[in-house]
Amino acid sequence: FKLAQRSLLGAWRETHKVYRQKLEEVTSLQTACSSSIQRQKKTLRDLKHSLQRCKPRASPEEFALIQEISSQIKERQNAFFDMEAYLPKRNGLYLNLVLGNVNVTLLSNQAKFAYKDEYEKFKLYLTIILLLGAVACRCFLHYRVTDEVFNFLLVWYYCTLTIRESILISNGSRYSAPCTTMKARNVLRENQAAKGDSAWH
């Protein structure tokens, strides 16, 4: 039994060692790919600016050639954008302020879809809970403490939502975090107005 246990432990250690080696290789490849893409993008930007300067004095044949090269540059830039979706990148200002310089890039489509699905479920469940809480505070729980707890829950919910949306945007989704912030302000204002009305009655 002890021999089998030692053999199993040795196999686990070897597997973990291989895993760490592969992880280091992946990190090195990510760094090399990111650096190469940045150099290529800089070269394309310089080439694009040069073509823009040549356009005014170009002959019809040269103008057609410039247009063709510009189209190829745009295709290459789109290809680089697709490549960068699977590489670590710098966070935006909002995520840097909230999370710091933490890598939030999801490196597979499966992970991205799973995170987006989990986000949609979180938003649905919390929206239902908040609606029930708003009805309860409006109709049954006329206490200042419950109002403050409900406001805190609203603020926490929308702060969490903007962070999650920013992570989704960083991974290629098209959510708009500022829109969520505006919705949060509107909900808080409506809740404050409702509390003011109830105070008058």
PAZAVEX-180883 format. One record per residue (C-alpha): x, y, z. Coordinates in steps of 0.02 Angstrom, whole numbers, plus 50000, padded with zeros to 5 digits. Example, Ala and Ser with C-alpha at 12.3 -4.5 7.8 and 13.67 -1.06 7.14 Angstrom:
BEGIN
R     c1     c2     c3
R  50615  49775  50390
R  50684  49947  50357
This chain:
BEGIN
R     c1     c2     c3
R  50000  50000  50000
R  50141  50121  50045
R  50230  50080  49882
R  50071  50117  49782
R  50047  50278  49879
R  50225  50336  49843
R  50204  50292  49660
R  50042  50392  49650
R  50122  50540  49738
R  50268  50533  49617
R  50148  50533  49469
R  50057  50685  49540
R  50220  50778  49564
R  50275  50739  49387
R  50107  50796  49317
R  50118  50957  49417
R  50296  50985  49357
R  50242  50964  49175
R  50095  51081  49206
R  50210  51218  49274
R  50328  51198  49127
R  50185  51214  49003
R  50118  51364  49097
R  50286  51450  49085
R  50293  51409  48899
R  50118  51482  48873
R  50167  51640  48967
R  50324  51660  48863
R  50225  51632  48702
R  50095  51760  48756
R  50230  51890  48789
R  50316  51854  48623
R  50152  51863  48526
R  50099  52024  48610
R  50266  52107  48576
R  50265  52050  48394
R  50088  52113  48367
R  50130  52283  48444
R  50281  52300  48328
R  50176  52253  48176
R  50039  52375  48225
R  50166  52516  48243
R  50236  52474  48071
R  50061  52476  47996
R  50023  52644  48078
R  50182  52720  48006
R  50142  52648  47835
R  49965  52715  47843
R  50027  52890  47885
R  50151  52883  47742
R  50013  52832  47621
R  49904  52977  47683
R  50045  53099  47645
R  50067  53025  47470
R  49883  53034  47423
R  49870  53218  47374
R  50006  53209  47241
R  49974  53031  47180
R  49927  52988  47000
R  49767  52888  46967
R  49865  52726  46958
R  49960  52765  47117
R  49799  52817  47204
R  49720  52648  47161
R  49874  52560  47228
R  49866  52664  47389
R  49683  52615  47410
R  49725  52432  47388
R  49867  52441  47515
R  49754  52534  47637
R  49624  52396  47620
R  49757  52266  47657
R  49814  52366  47809
R  49635  52369  47875
R  49620  52180  47852
R  49784  52154  47944
R  49727  52267  48087
R  49566  52166  48102
R  49669  52006  48107
R  49777  52079  48246
R  49620  52127  48343
R  49558  51947  48334
R  49728  51883  48392
R  49734  52004  48539
R  49566  51939  48602
R  49659  51783  48661
R  49810  51873  48735
R  49828  51962  48903
R  49811  52151  48889
R  49810  52303  49000
R  49651  52343  49094
R  49553  52501  49060
R  49554  52647  49180
R  49401  52588  49278
R  49467  52411  49306
R  49638  52479  49352
R  49560  52591  49484
R  49451  52451  49555
R  49558  52294  49535
R  49732  52358  49499
R  49844  52282  49367
R  49760  52110  49371
R  49746  52008  49212
R  49559  51982  49177
R  49577  51915  49000
R  49486  51750  48971
R  49591  51649  48851
R  49459  51532  48775
R  49288  51552  48697
R  49219  51425  48820
R  49278  51529  48969
R  49208  51689  48891
R  49038  51611  48858
R  49033  51536  49034
R  49075  51704  49114
R  48945  51795  49009
R  48812  51664  49052
R  48854  51679  49237
R  48843  51869  49222
R  48670  51860  49143
R  48609  51743  49281
R  48680  51858  49415
R  48592  52008  49338
R  48426  51915  49323
R  48425  51847  49501
R  48480  52010  49581
R  48353  52110  49480
R  48213  51998  49544
R  48277  52012  49723
R  48290  52201  49710
R  48115  52216  49638
R  48045  52114  49782
R  48146  52218  49904
R  48081  52380  49828
R  47901  52320  49843
R  47930  52265  50023
R  48011  52431  50072
R  47873  52529  49986
R  47724  52433  50054
R  47771  52343  50214
R  47940  52392  50290
R  47925  52577  50331
R  48088  52588  50428
R  48240  52696  50397
R  48356  52549  50428
R  48275  52443  50292
R  48285  52590  50171
R  48470  52611  50205
R  48502  52424  50186
R  48407  52425  50021
R  48507  52576  49959
R  48669  52490  50007
R  48614  52334  49912
R  48575  52440  49758
R  48745  52524  49763
R  48834  52358  49787
R  48735  52279  49645
R  48772  52414  49518
R  48955  52429  49569
R  48973  52241  49547
R  48879  52252  49382
R  48995  52386  49311
R  49149  52285  49361
R  49081  52128  49277
R  49030  52226  49122
R  49203  52304  49112
R  49279  52129  49117
R  49160  52075  48977
R  49207  52229  48874
R  49390  52190  48902
R  49355  52018  48829
R  49266  52082  48674
R  49085  52104  48727
R  48986  52259  48684
R  48911  52307  48851
R  48923  52488  48906
R  48973  52515  49087
R  48928  52703  49086
R  48748  52655  49041
R  48741  52545  49195
R  48805  52688  49301
R  48668  52801  49235
R  48538  52667  49273
R  48605  52655  49450
R  48588  52842  49475
R  48410  52842  49408
R  48358  52699  49523
R  48435  52783  49675
R  48349  52947  49633
R  48181  52859  49612
R  48205  52772  49778
R  48249  52936  49864
R  48096  53018  49786
R  47986  52874  49846
R  48055  52893  50022
R  48019  53080  50014
R  47840  53046  49961
R  47814  52921  50101
R  47885  53045  50226
R  47757  53174  50173
R  47610  53054  50192
